[in-house]
């Protein structure tokens, strides 16, 4: 019989990263602990060392050369990125 032992720890995170993680967890209807656990499991089991993730650039309107409609502030962009991240989680980061 496999027994899982849960340990407590303190993690220091930049305030903005913590707020973003809390928003993602809330949007997915789960706890911050569950989000962090899944993220750590992904990093330690699926991501080869030295592999760099492709950088996602902000959406840019081809008509005006500025931000896409609906993106007026950095917060708007963060919310769009959060929604895109949730979709990637649902589809296994593919």
Secondary structure, 3 states (H helix, E strand, C coil): CCCCCCCCCCCCCCHHHHHHHHHHHHHHCCCHHHHHHHHHHHHHHHCCCCCCCCCCCCCECCCCCCECCCCCCHHHHHHHHHHHHHHHHHCCCC
